[in-house]
Structures are given as C-alpha cells and as structure tokens.
Amino acid sequence: MRRSLFAALALLLAGCTDGAVNPIVGAAVREVLPGRAAPEAAAAPALTREAITRADVATIRARLLGDERPTILFAASENGGYVTYASSIRQALTLRGSQITASRGLGYDLLSANSSRPDPLATPIPPGRWPAEVTRSYEFSAFAPRGRVETYRCRFEFGEVREVTILEVRHVGVEVAEICEGPAGRFENLHLADLETGFVWRSLQWLGTRQGLVDLEVLLPFTGRRT
C-alpha cells in the first residue's frame, strides 16, 4: 500500500508558479522561467534542470495532495540551519534539512515543528544507521499564548530500494515509512532516502490534521552559497 502510493505520486508533479518575494527569489524565478506570462495565462513554460542549475539557488517543489499543480519555492533566508523557501505568491516552507518545520500560505499554517535528535530528516544519516524512532512535536494556532502543541512518537520501517527521477536527475533510494502515534491520533509519513547518504530527496510529510500531507521534492539542495 505504501509503496504503490509513493510510486503513483511520483507521476503527479507538473507545472509551477512565478513572481517575486525578494531579490533572490525574483532573480531565481526570472532565470528558471524567463518571459513567463501573467498568472492567468493558460500555459506555463516547462521547468528544466538546466534552468534550475543556472539559477544556482536551492529549490524545492511542494504540492498539497488536493492541488493540481505543485509550487516552486526558492531558498530566501537561513537562520541556524533552518532555511525558509518562498514562492512567487508569498507561500513559504521552512526546512531543517528535509524536515518541514513550518508552513505559511499553503492552506492551514504549521507554526513550528521540532524533533528529537538524531533526526535523519534534519541531518542525513545512512539508512543502516537511522534511529529506531524519533519524537516529533507540532505547534498549531489556537486561542492560547503558545498555540496547540501535539507530540508523537514516530518509528521507521524500511521498504524497497527504488530508482526515481526528480527533474531529470536519477536517485537511488530506499523507501522509509514513518509511523507516528500520539494522544491526538496517528499519521504516516513516507520518505525516499538516498541509499548511500540517507539524504531525503522525496517525501510525504504531515502538516496537521486540517492540512494533511504535503508532497515534497528537493530539486537543488541548500548548501549556503547564496543566503
């Protein structure tokens, strides 16, 4: 069930958005999508690996499972290892490694998320050395000073080795199901971890009961070159 879901989702991503939030994002959009028409235009130019490489800005692609098209987000700021990616229409995701720690403008916001360490999503760990489980805490908006915090214990189950192509680049990774349980309920994440380094190139990550899962792809990893 998990493996077939992951394989199907690998076929769904197409299209992108444009615009500008700050000079870094604006320059990246112009490089990746030169001459893009107004947002209401029917057709969008194809996103290519060449354009992403030429822009030289860390880039991710994210899609809520109910959306027809994904959103392209570019690294706009970094603070202590937390990188905020912004889209052309001011949507934002904050990542620590490949772990989503906050979301803005993508449906219901996730205020923050943190995890126990070591967390293989935040810091790549070769698959054979992943911890048996991690603890994850999520903060959502509520009528309280700190909001509503939900905590889950998440265990990892390893699946098949799979080859996937993400925007023209081939990756060999192992599928990892992450089963999370806590007082508020249960959910599952799914990751594709690089077979050698453990870097998570593709994942389905839970952003809350109201938001559900977001499908995340890392197109160009953050290296600190431009932020």
N, C-alpha and C positions, 0 to 999 in steps of 0.2 A: 504493500500500500504506500509506504513512504517513498520507496524507490521509484515507483511508477509516477507518483505525484511530482517528484523532482524532475524526472525526465520530461514530463509534459510541460512543466513551467519553463524549461529551457527553450521551448519553441515559441513562447508567447511575447517576448520583448521585441518591440519595434517602434520607431518614431522617437521624437524628443521635443523639448521646448527651448525657447530662446529668450533674449533680453539682457538686462544688466542689473546687478545689485551694487557692485563696487567695481573699481577699475580692473581688478584681477579677473573677476567673473565676466565682466564685459569684454575684456580682451580675449578671454578663452572662447566665449560664445562667437565672437566675430571670426576667430581663427577656425573653429570647428564647423560653424555654419555660415560661411560667407554669403552675403547677399540674401539672407533669409527674409522672406516677405512678412507682412503683418501677421499676428497670431491667428486671424480669422481665415487666412489663406488655406485652401483645401489640401495642398500637398506640401510636404516638408522635404528638404534635401536629405539624402541618406547620410547617416553618421558613419565615418570611416576611421579605421585605426590610424591611417596616415595623418588625418586631421587632429586626432587626439594627441599623437606623438608630437606633432608640430607645435601644438598649443603649449605642451610641456607644463600642464597644471594637473595636479591629482584630480581624478574624475571618477564619479560613481554614477550608477544608474539604478533608480528605485521605482518600484511600482506597487501600489496597493492592489490586492487581488481583485478588487472590484473595478479597477481602472482599465481602460482600453489601452492606454499608452503609458510608458514609463516617463519619469522625469530625469533629466540630466542635471547633475549638481557638480559644481566645481569647488575645490578647496579655497576658502576665503579667509580663514583665520585659524590659528593654532594656539592653544593655551595648555601647557603642561602635558602634552601628549593627546589632548582632546582636539580633534580637528573638526571644524564646522564647515560643511559643504552647503553652498547656496545655489538655488536655481534662478532662472531669469525672472520669475514672478515672486521672489522672496520666500519661497519654500526653503526649509533648511533641515538638515540632518547633522547631528554631531556624533562622531565616531571616535572610539578609542581602539585603534587597530581596525578590526572589522566588526566590533561590537557597537551597536547603535545605543547611544546613551541619552539622546534627546531628539525630539522632532518638533517642527513648527510648520504649520500651514498645510500639513498632509492629513487632513481630517481632524481627528481629536488629538491634541498635543500630548506627547510624553514629556513631562517636565524634566525628569532625570532618571537615570538608571545606573546602578553600580553593581559590582560583583566581588566575590572573594577572590583571592589570588592563590595560586596562578590561575588565570583565566585564558585558555587558548585562543579565544576570540580576540582578546585585547593584546596579547603578546603571543606570536606564533610559537607553537610547540610541536615538534614532530609527532605524528599520530600515535606512535607507540609509547609516548611519554605523557599523554594527556592525563589529567587527574580523573578519578572516578566520578567526581561531581563538583559542582560549584554552587554557591548561594547567590541568587540574584534578587535585588530589591528595586522596585519601580515606584516612582512618585508621580501621582496624577493630581490634577486640580480638584479642589474640594473646598468647602466652607470651613477652613481651618488654616492656621498660620503656616503649617508645613505642607498642607495638602494631604492626600491619602496615599499611604505607603503600603505596598504589598510585597511580601517576601516569599521566595520559592526556592526549594532545593531542586537542582537540576542534575540529572545523571546522563552520561553519554553512552550511546550504543553505536558501534561501528558496523557499517554495511559494506556494500560492494565498492570495488575500485572502478572508477568511471573516467572516461575522457570526455571533456566538454570544450566547446569553443566559445570564447567570450570576445566578441568584436574582433574576429579574425585571429585571435591568439588561442592556441591549444593548451589546455591544462589537464594534467592527470592528477586525480584526487580521489580520496575516499569519502564516501557519504557517511555523515555522522548525524544520527537522530539525537536530539536533546529533549529529554522528557522532564518537564518541570511540574512540581506539585507543591501546594501550599494551602493555608487556611482559606484563601479566596477561590481556589479551584485548581485547574490543571490545564496545561497547554503544551504544545510541542514545537520546537524549532528544528530546522534542518539545515545542515551545512555541507559544503564541499571543501574539504581541507586538502591542501597540496600534499602529495604523497611523501615528499621529502621534508619540506619545511614546516608543514602544518598551517601555512597561511590560508585563511578562509577567503576564497575568491567569490563564492556564491552562497547565499543563504536565504532562508525564510526566517525572519525574526518577529517575534510577538511584540506589539507596541501597546497592548492593553486590551481589555475585554471589548470596549467600544470600537477600537481601531482594528484589531485583528493582526494578521501577518502582513509584513512588507517584504517584497521580493527584492533583494539587494545584490548587485553585481559591482565588483571593483574593476573598473576599466583601466585605470592608471593609479597605482598605489601612491600614497603620500610619502615623500622622502625628506621633506623640509626644505626643498630647493627654492620655493617661491613664497613662503609665508613667513 
